[in-house]
Amino acid sequence: MKYQGIFLLFFITISIQAQKISSEEEEMLNFLKEKEQEQINFLEKTVNINSGTLNLAGVREVGMVYKEELDDLGFETRWISMPDSLNRAGHLFAELNGGNEKTILLIGHLDSVFEEDHEFQSFSRSGKSAAGPAANDMKGGNAVIIFALKALQAAGELEGKNIIVAFTGDEEKPGHPLSVSRYDLIEAAKKADIALGFETASGMNYATIARRGSSGWNLKVNGKQAHSSGIFSENTGAGAIFEAARILNSFYSYIRGDELLSFNPGVILGGTNVDYNPSKSMGTAFGKTNVVASELEVYGGLRFISEEQKEETRNKMREIVKNNLPHTSAAISFTDSYPAMEPTKGNIKLLEVLDEISQDLGYGKVEAYDPGRRGAADISFIAEYVDGLDGLGVMGSGAHSPSETINLETFIPLTERAALLIHRLSSN
């Protein structure tokens, strides 16, 4: 499958094709238009609570804001604490069991990349745009979830639905082991028929049916330490740095090129002694120009669109690593992070429903966004269990930076779209 990744800017019309919108849906749309300022104020309230992943109290505090709203909507809410060893605040889950309709899982996250000591801490508005930490990623998306559910309730359409809301507390930096930090999300997915993720939207006219997975890799190389005058000799060999250069060049020459596959050596340290601290992403190396390097380490990342592609690539990397130059040895190891969200037929059908809703609202067609241009997200952990659609959150720019903004002009239209999507999917 080929993906289109060209960003198209559309002027958004507020006209509604009434003949395609039910009377219940009209009530939802009217409610959201009336509550526009209330929704912006709600976003401001949550943005002004620092919830950097490692600010455990802040993550819980913003979670309690959402808990109060979900309690008022009739959800059974629970705070799920994590073991102290994970150093993570936990998650907020909420469930509405209304009948025999399909179960919809809505996914957001409470944490941001901006910790307590970051200079970027508050919400500010300028016309049709607002800036603030996590305004875009993803407290804006969380507000879309809350107000879409409020709209359903206002139209009398929330009662009778089966909905699970999952707000994880560590999406930006998941706690390890993942088997613990993502256990509850996976269990919720096993109960659901459909999963909808509200990470940042890639525009009014795109949604995400596939995300690449991510994996880490570590290459360790050893050579024979000796005087540099003897390099390449029968007794000394090539040294650790030349062996690492051979391996990395072979990766580039023989593995690069598969669609949606990428691998990046992000850090390299070599010499006669190296020391790297992965938790701090910092290290040191000692060496001299007249000494053949005896140690080298490389830390890198791997992105893939399927588990099959991941395993094939790892095997190719292993084969290259073991074909060593004289008097050198090398070993490569891998760590899993996010699995891939593959573009399944079920995901494509969900996109078709969203596309129909968008056109009914007069907002234009919705197409699949290029997965090569999206990072990993929580929905990837559950992609093997349930069909899903992501990128249903807000539009903006500068996510994860001090210039992060949300486009307020599209805030309500995207919430309208989400409300109708939840309604139609749970009713079919």
C-alpha positions as a Python dict, from the first residue, in 0.01 Angstrom:
ca = {
    (1, 'M'): (0, 0, 0),
    (2, 'K'): (125, 345, -93),
    (3, 'Y'): (56, 638, 138),
    (4, 'Q'): (14, 1001, 52),
    (5, 'G'): (203, 1226, 288),
    (6, 'I'): (151, 1566, 128),
    (7, 'F'): (-7, 1814, 368),
    (8, 'L'): (-302, 1994, 207),
    (9, 'L'): (-444, 2309, 363),
    (10, 'F'): (-821, 2336, 334),
    (11, 'F'): (-1041, 2629, 425),
    (12, 'I'): (-1298, 2488, 663),
    (13, 'T'): (-1660, 2556, 592),
    (14, 'I'): (-1903, 2560, 882),
    (15, 'S'): (-2200, 2464, 668),
    (16, 'I'): (-2365, 2132, 747),
    (17, 'Q'): (-2529, 1906, 493),
    (18, 'A'): (-2846, 1866, 696),
    (19, 'Q'): (-2993, 1590, 481),
    (20, 'K'): (-2710, 1357, 588),
    (21, 'I'): (-2706, 1451, 957),
    (22, 'S'): (-2962, 1296, 1193),
    (23, 'S'): (-3163, 1507, 1437),
    (24, 'E'): (-2962, 1358, 1727),
    (25, 'E'): (-2640, 1454, 1556),
    (26, 'E'): (-2773, 1805, 1496),
    (27, 'E'): (-2819, 1834, 1873),
    (28, 'M'): (-2459, 1730, 1929),
    (29, 'L'): (-2333, 1989, 1682),
    (30, 'N'): (-2543, 2266, 1832),
    (31, 'F'): (-2421, 2178, 2181),
    (32, 'L'): (-2056, 2199, 2075),
    (33, 'K'): (-2102, 2534, 1906),
    (34, 'E'): (-2269, 2671, 2220),
    (35, 'K'): (-1989, 2532, 2440),
    (36, 'E'): (-1694, 2650, 2231),
    (37, 'Q'): (-1559, 2894, 2490),
    (38, 'E'): (-1620, 2644, 2770),
    (39, 'Q'): (-1413, 2386, 2583),
    (40, 'I'): (-1128, 2635, 2534),
    (41, 'N'): (-1142, 2728, 2903),
    (42, 'F'): (-1129, 2360, 2996),
    (43, 'L'): (-822, 2314, 2778),
    (44, 'E'): (-656, 2615, 2941),
    (45, 'K'): (-723, 2470, 3288),
    (46, 'T'): (-552, 2141, 3206),
    (47, 'V'): (-262, 2298, 3016),
    (48, 'N'): (-182, 2516, 3318),
    (49, 'I'): (-127, 2205, 3530),
    (50, 'N'): (225, 2081, 3472),
    (51, 'S'): (214, 1709, 3400),
    (52, 'G'): (561, 1623, 3277),
    (53, 'T'): (596, 1245, 3280),
    (54, 'L'): (822, 1252, 3586),
    (55, 'N'): (604, 1502, 3774),
    (56, 'L'): (396, 1226, 3930),
    (57, 'A'): (182, 1458, 4139),
    (58, 'G'): (108, 1678, 3837),
    (59, 'V'): (9, 1382, 3622),
    (60, 'R'): (-233, 1267, 3893),
    (61, 'E'): (-371, 1620, 3933),
    (62, 'V'): (-458, 1660, 3568),
    (63, 'G'): (-599, 1308, 3575),
    (64, 'M'): (-837, 1410, 3853),
    (65, 'V'): (-970, 1694, 3636),
    (66, 'Y'): (-1069, 1441, 3371),
    (67, 'K'): (-1198, 1201, 3635),
    (68, 'E'): (-1445, 1460, 3763),
    (69, 'E'): (-1579, 1516, 3412),
    (70, 'L'): (-1612, 1144, 3342),
    (71, 'D'): (-1779, 1083, 3678),
    (72, 'D'): (-2037, 1347, 3590),
    (73, 'L'): (-2101, 1169, 3259),
    (74, 'G'): (-2183, 848, 3442),
    (75, 'F'): (-1860, 656, 3384),
    (76, 'E'): (-1711, 419, 3640),
    (77, 'T'): (-1366, 568, 3690),
    (78, 'R'): (-1054, 426, 3851),
    (79, 'W'): (-699, 543, 3905),
    (80, 'I'): (-447, 268, 3831),
    (81, 'S'): (-124, 318, 4025),
    (82, 'M'): (207, 183, 3899),
    (83, 'P'): (468, 6, 4116),
    (84, 'D'): (723, 242, 4274),
    (85, 'S'): (997, 77, 4068),
    (86, 'L'): (848, 225, 3748),
    (87, 'N'): (859, 585, 3878),
    (88, 'R'): (537, 663, 3692),
    (89, 'A'): (216, 820, 3824),
    (90, 'G'): (-30, 571, 3680),
    (91, 'H'): (-333, 585, 3450),
    (92, 'L'): (-694, 701, 3457),
    (93, 'F'): (-943, 453, 3310),
    (94, 'A'): (-1318, 502, 3284),
    (95, 'E'): (-1589, 267, 3162),
    (96, 'L'): (-1951, 302, 3058),
    (97, 'N'): (-2146, -24, 3022),
    (98, 'G'): (-2471, 62, 2856),
    (99, 'G'): (-2589, -240, 2665),
    (100, 'N'): (-2510, -469, 2378),
    (101, 'E'): (-2364, -217, 2136),
    (102, 'K'): (-2004, -224, 2019),
    (103, 'T'): (-1741, -129, 2273),
    (104, 'I'): (-1536, 175, 2174),
    (105, 'L'): (-1197, 240, 2336),
    (106, 'L'): (-1092, 608, 2339),
    (107, 'I'): (-721, 672, 2403),
    (108, 'G'): (-548, 983, 2536),
    (109, 'H'): (-260, 1055, 2770),
    (110, 'L'): (-211, 1276, 3074),
    (111, 'D'): (162, 1344, 3058),
    (112, 'S'): (370, 1586, 2853),
    (113, 'V'): (738, 1625, 2765),
    (114, 'F'): (759, 1949, 2966),
    (115, 'E'): (883, 1874, 3317),
    (116, 'E'): (849, 2107, 3617),
    (117, 'D'): (1182, 2280, 3551),
    (118, 'H'): (1097, 2368, 3188),
    (119, 'E'): (1043, 2736, 3106),
    (120, 'F'): (727, 2661, 2904),
    (121, 'Q'): (447, 2628, 3160),
    (122, 'S'): (130, 2823, 3076),
    (123, 'F'): (-153, 2873, 2827),
    (124, 'S'): (-181, 3192, 2622),
    (125, 'R'): (-419, 3285, 2344),
    (126, 'S'): (-374, 3501, 2038),
    (127, 'G'): (-676, 3520, 1811),
    (128, 'K'): (-751, 3181, 1655),
    (129, 'S'): (-440, 3021, 1801),
    (130, 'A'): (-325, 2934, 2151),
    (131, 'A'): (13, 2829, 2286),
    (132, 'G'): (86, 2608, 2582),
    (133, 'P'): (268, 2293, 2693),
    (134, 'A'): (72, 1991, 2563),
    (135, 'A'): (-201, 2215, 2416),
    (136, 'N'): (-150, 2018, 2097),
    (137, 'D'): (1, 1691, 2224),
    (138, 'M'): (-225, 1596, 2375),
    (139, 'K'): (-441, 1786, 2621),
    (140, 'G'): (-619, 1925, 2318),
    (141, 'G'): (-700, 1569, 2210),
    (142, 'N'): (-814, 1484, 2562),
    (143, 'A'): (-1052, 1781, 2554),
    (144, 'V'): (-1189, 1652, 2225),
    (145, 'I'): (-1270, 1321, 2397),
    (146, 'I'): (-1439, 1486, 2696),
    (147, 'F'): (-1648, 1730, 2494),
    (148, 'A'): (-1743, 1474, 2229),
    (149, 'L'): (-1884, 1262, 2512),
    (150, 'K'): (-2059, 1566, 2659),
    (151, 'A'): (-2219, 1628, 2319),
    (152, 'L'): (-2343, 1269, 2306),
    (153, 'Q'): (-2492, 1309, 2653),
    (154, 'A'): (-2660, 1639, 2560),
    (155, 'A'): (-2832, 1465, 2269),
    (156, 'G'): (-2940, 1171, 2486),
    (157, 'E'): (-2709, 941, 2293),
    (158, 'L'): (-2454, 849, 2559),
    (159, 'E'): (-2688, 626, 2753),
    (160, 'G'): (-2678, 270, 2624),
    (161, 'K'): (-2328, 292, 2482),
    (162, 'N'): (-2026, 82, 2577),
    (163, 'I'): (-1724, 310, 2598),
    (164, 'I'): (-1385, 277, 2766),
    (165, 'V'): (-1170, 586, 2810),
    (166, 'A'): (-800, 524, 2872),
    (167, 'F'): (-578, 816, 2974),
    (168, 'T'): (-228, 680, 3023),
    (169, 'G'): (12, 870, 3248),
    (170, 'D'): (339, 796, 3071),
    (171, 'E'): (289, 794, 2693),
    (172, 'E'): (577, 1032, 2635),
    (173, 'K'): (817, 813, 2832),
    (174, 'P'): (661, 474, 2909),
    (175, 'G'): (757, 299, 3229),
    (176, 'H'): (948, -28, 3206),
    (177, 'P'): (875, -309, 3192),
    (178, 'L'): (612, -238, 2927),
    (179, 'S'): (434, -556, 3033),
    (180, 'V'): (339, -367, 3350),
    (181, 'S'): (291, -10, 3224),
    (182, 'R'): (77, -117, 2925),
    (183, 'Y'): (-101, -414, 3083),
    (184, 'D'): (-427, -228, 3154),
    (185, 'L'): (-440, -70, 2810),
    (186, 'I'): (-395, -408, 2644),
    (187, 'E'): (-662, -566, 2863),
    (188, 'A'): (-903, -286, 2770),
    (189, 'A'): (-828, -344, 2401),
    (190, 'K'): (-915, -711, 2435),
    (191, 'K'): (-1264, -606, 2551),
    (192, 'A'): (-1311, -351, 2273),
    (193, 'D'): (-1435, -376, 1916),
    (194, 'I'): (-1282, -48, 1799),
    (195, 'A'): (-1002, 177, 1927),
    (196, 'L'): (-980, 550, 1854),
    (197, 'G'): (-664, 744, 1936),
    (198, 'F'): (-671, 1121, 1985),
    (199, 'E'): (-307, 1204, 1923),
    (200, 'T'): (-238, 1520, 1722),
    (201, 'A'): (-423, 1541, 1391),
    (202, 'S'): (-224, 1570, 1070),
    (203, 'G'): (-484, 1805, 925),
    (204, 'M'): (-860, 1806, 880),
    (205, 'N'): (-827, 1576, 583),
    (206, 'Y'): (-600, 1300, 715),
    (207, 'A'): (-620, 1028, 976),
    (208, 'T'): (-383, 754, 1082),
    (209, 'I'): (-448, 390, 994),
    (210, 'A'): (-86, 281, 1042),
    (211, 'R'): (210, 377, 1257),
    (212, 'R'): (563, 248, 1244),
    (213, 'G'): (696, 64, 1544),
    (214, 'S'): (1021, 155, 1715),
    (215, 'S'): (1304, -55, 1849),
    (216, 'G'): (1646, 21, 1993),
    (217, 'W'): (1972, -146, 1901),
    (218, 'N'): (2317, -151, 2058),
    (219, 'L'): (2633, -250, 1876),
    (220, 'K'): (2944, -338, 2077),
    (221, 'V'): (3275, -386, 1897),
    (222, 'N'): (3613, -497, 2028),
    (223, 'G'): (3954, -482, 1868),
    (224, 'K'): (4312, -555, 1970),
    (225, 'Q'): (4474, -260, 2145),
    (226, 'A'): (4821, -197, 2007),
    (227, 'H'): (5053, 72, 1875),
    (228, 'S'): (4899, 237, 1569),
    (229, 'S'): (5205, 156, 1359),
    (230, 'G'): (5092, -206, 1358),
    (231, 'I'): (4736, -155, 1237),
    (232, 'F'): (4635, -386, 951),
    (233, 'S'): (4924, -621, 1037),
    (234, 'E'): (4869, -990, 1093),
    (235, 'N'): (4921, -949, 1467),
    (236, 'T'): (4709, -634, 1522),
    (237, 'G'): (4426, -644, 1271),
    (238, 'A'): (4178, -365, 1192),
    (239, 'G'): (4082, -229, 1535),
    (240, 'A'): (3737, -158, 1673),
    (241, 'I'): (3668, 162, 1482),
    (242, 'F'): (3735, 20, 1135),
    (243, 'E'): (3519, -282, 1222),
    (244, 'A'): (3234, -55, 1333),
    (245, 'A'): (3272, 149, 1014),
    (246, 'R'): (3244, -171, 809),
    (247, 'I'): (2929, -274, 991),
    (248, 'L'): (2756, 64, 968),
    (249, 'N'): (2845, 106, 602),
    (250, 'S'): (2709, -241, 529),
    (251, 'F'): (2386, -155, 707),
    (252, 'Y'): (2357, 151, 484),
    (253, 'S'): (2450, -33, 163),
    (254, 'Y'): (2262, -361, 199),
    (255, 'I'): (1964, -305, 432),
    (256, 'R'): (1852, 50, 351),
    (257, 'G'): (1570, 87, 100),
    (258, 'D'): (1272, -115, 220),
    (259, 'E'): (954, 92, 222),
    (260, 'L'): (885, 255, 560),
    (261, 'L'): (1200, 105, 712),
    (262, 'S'): (1457, 329, 875),
    (263, 'F'): (1746, 275, 1115),
    (264, 'N'): (1961, 541, 1270),
    (265, 'P'): (2290, 521, 1463),
    (266, 'G'): (2231, 806, 1705),
    (267, 'V'): (2537, 781, 1932),
    (268, 'I'): (2883, 635, 1875),
    (269, 'L'): (3175, 621, 2117),
    (270, 'G'): (3509, 459, 2039),
    (271, 'G'): (3866, 443, 2164),
    (272, 'T'): (4058, 247, 2425),
    (273, 'N'): (3789, 304, 2685),
    (274, 'V'): (3421, 404, 2653),
    (275, 'D'): (3149, 471, 2906),
    (276, 'Y'): (2786, 545, 2810),
    (277, 'N'): (2483, 604, 3031),
    (278, 'P'): (2165, 530, 2829),
    (279, 'S'): (1933, 679, 3091),
    (280, 'K'): (2103, 1017, 3054),
    (281, 'S'): (2195, 981, 2684),
    (282, 'M'): (2550, 1084, 2775),
    (283, 'G'): (2889, 917, 2758),
    (284, 'T'): (3266, 960, 2737),
    (285, 'A'): (3543, 803, 2531),
    (286, 'F'): (3919, 797, 2581),
    (287, 'G'): (4169, 722, 2309),
    (288, 'K'): (4488, 836, 2139),
    (289, 'T'): (4574, 874, 1774),
    (290, 'N'): (4875, 646, 1811),
    (291, 'V'): (4678, 364, 1973),
    (292, 'V'): (4454, 116, 1789),
    (293, 'A'): (4101, 144, 1934),
    (294, 'S'): (3992, -156, 2137),
    (295, 'E'): (3634, -60, 2230),
    (296, 'L'): (3338, 95, 2052),
    (297, 'E'): (2965, 122, 2118),
    (298, 'V'): (2683, 243, 1895),
    (299, 'Y'): (2328, 316, 2012),
    (300, 'G'): (2061, 344, 1749),
    (301, 'G'): (1693, 323, 1664),
    (302, 'L'): (1494, 112, 1419),
    (303, 'R'): (1153, 201, 1270),
    (304, 'F'): (935, -57, 1093),
    (305, 'I'): (581, -103, 962),
    (306, 'S'): (533, -467, 1064),
    (307, 'E'): (674, -725, 1302),
    (308, 'E'): (782, -926, 999),
    (309, 'Q'): (983, -634, 864),
    (310, 'K'): (1138, -577, 1208),
    (311, 'E'): (1253, -938, 1243),
    (312, 'E'): (1383, -959, 886),
    (313, 'T'): (1586, -642, 940),
    (314, 'R'): (1727, -762, 1271),
    (315, 'N'): (1839, -1088, 1113),
    (316, 'K'): (2014, -900, 831),
    (317, 'M'): (2190, -680, 1085),
    (318, 'R'): (2303, -986, 1283),
    (319, 'E'): (2449, -1147, 969),
    (320, 'I'): (2651, -836, 886),
    (321, 'V'): (2776, -798, 1245),
    (322, 'K'): (2921, -1149, 1270),
    (323, 'N'): (3140, -1125, 956),
    (324, 'N'): (3429, -959, 1141),
    (325, 'L'): (3754, -804, 1024),
    (326, 'P'): (4082, -956, 1156),
    (327, 'H'): (4131, -948, 1535),
    (328, 'T'): (3790, -790, 1596),
    (329, 'S'): (3460, -909, 1737),
    (330, 'A'): (3117, -755, 1746),
    (331, 'A'): (2775, -818, 1896),
    (332, 'I'): (2443, -650, 1843),
    (333, 'S'): (2143, -652, 2077),
    (334, 'F'): (1789, -518, 2041),
    (335, 'T'): (1530, -371, 2275),
    (336, 'D'): (1160, -345, 2194),
    (337, 'S'): (973, -22, 2250),
    (338, 'Y'): (657, 36, 2042),
    (339, 'P'): (515, -235, 1813),
    (340, 'A'): (389, -143, 1469),
    (341, 'M'): (31, -51, 1391),
    (342, 'E'): (-24, -219, 1057),
    (343, 'P'): (-274, -86, 796),
    (344, 'T'): (-539, -356, 838),
    (345, 'K'): (-862, -389, 641),
    (346, 'G'): (-1051, -306, 959),
    (347, 'N'): (-854, 17, 1004),
    (348, 'I'): (-931, 113, 645),
    (349, 'K'): (-1304, 56, 703),
    (350, 'L'): (-1290, 289, 1005),
    (351, 'L'): (-1126, 552, 786),
    (352, 'E'): (-1413, 516, 539),
    (353, 'V'): (-1664, 594, 816),
    (354, 'L'): (-1464, 901, 921),
    (355, 'D'): (-1441, 1014, 559),
    (356, 'E'): (-1818, 991, 520),
    (357, 'I'): (-1875, 1192, 838),
    (358, 'S'): (-1627, 1459, 731),
    (359, 'Q'): (-1802, 1498, 397),
    (360, 'D'): (-2144, 1502, 566),
    (361, 'L'): (-2017, 1793, 776),
    (362, 'G'): (-1882, 1972, 472),
    (363, 'Y'): (-1519, 1938, 582),
    (364, 'G'): (-1394, 1743, 280),
    (365, 'K'): (-1248, 1397, 225),
    (366, 'V'): (-1026, 1221, 479),
    (367, 'E'): (-737, 1010, 357),
    (368, 'A'): (-473, 788, 520),
    (369, 'Y'): (-172, 978, 646),
    (370, 'D'): (176, 859, 554),
    (371, 'P'): (293, 639, 847),
    (372, 'G'): (652, 728, 764),
    (373, 'R'): (579, 1078, 892),
    (374, 'R'): (424, 980, 1223),
    (375, 'G'): (590, 866, 1542),
    (376, 'A'): (482, 582, 1767),
    (377, 'A'): (188, 610, 2008),
    (378, 'D'): (-9, 412, 2265),
    (379, 'I'): (-248, 275, 2003),
    (380, 'S'): (44, 74, 1864),
    (381, 'F'): (49, -143, 2177),
    (382, 'I'): (-303, -267, 2106),
    (383, 'A'): (-303, -280, 1727),
    (384, 'E'): (-277, -659, 1723),
    (385, 'Y'): (-595, -693, 1932),
    (386, 'V'): (-839, -442, 1784),
    (387, 'D'): (-899, -235, 1471),
    (388, 'G'): (-814, 130, 1524),
    (389, 'L'): (-785, 480, 1393),
    (390, 'D'): (-555, 751, 1529),
    (391, 'G'): (-468, 1114, 1469),
    (392, 'L'): (-817, 1224, 1576),
    (393, 'G'): (-695, 1497, 1809),
    (394, 'V'): (-636, 1865, 1745),
    (395, 'M'): (-441, 2057, 1486),
    (396, 'G'): (-152, 2284, 1570),
    (397, 'S'): (222, 2317, 1536),
    (398, 'G'): (546, 2289, 1728),
    (399, 'A'): (451, 1987, 1940),
    (400, 'H'): (719, 1900, 2202),
    (401, 'S'): (874, 2246, 2167),
    (402, 'P'): (834, 2581, 2348),
    (403, 'S'): (641, 2702, 2044),
    (404, 'E'): (368, 2438, 2070),
    (405, 'T'): (31, 2573, 1954),
    (406, 'I'): (-325, 2461, 1892),
    (407, 'N'): (-540, 2585, 1605),
    (408, 'L'): (-858, 2697, 1783),
    (409, 'E'): (-1042, 2750, 1455),
    (410, 'T'): (-1043, 2374, 1397),
    (411, 'F'): (-1093, 2277, 1762),
    (412, 'I'): (-1474, 2253, 1747),
    (413, 'P'): (-1493, 2103, 1395),
    (414, 'L'): (-1259, 1822, 1502),
    (415, 'T'): (-1467, 1765, 1815),
    (416, 'E'): (-1783, 1756, 1604),
    (417, 'R'): (-1625, 1496, 1382),
    (418, 'A'): (-1519, 1288, 1684),
    (419, 'A'): (-1865, 1300, 1842),
    (420, 'L'): (-2032, 1177, 1525),
    (421, 'L'): (-1766, 911, 1476),
    (422, 'I'): (-1817, 768, 1827),
    (423, 'H'): (-2194, 782, 1779),
    (424, 'R'): (-2204, 608, 1441),
    (425, 'L'): (-1943, 343, 1519),
    (426, 'S'): (-2108, 243, 1845),
    (427, 'S'): (-2452, 229, 1684),
    (428, 'N'): (-2371, 20, 1378),
}
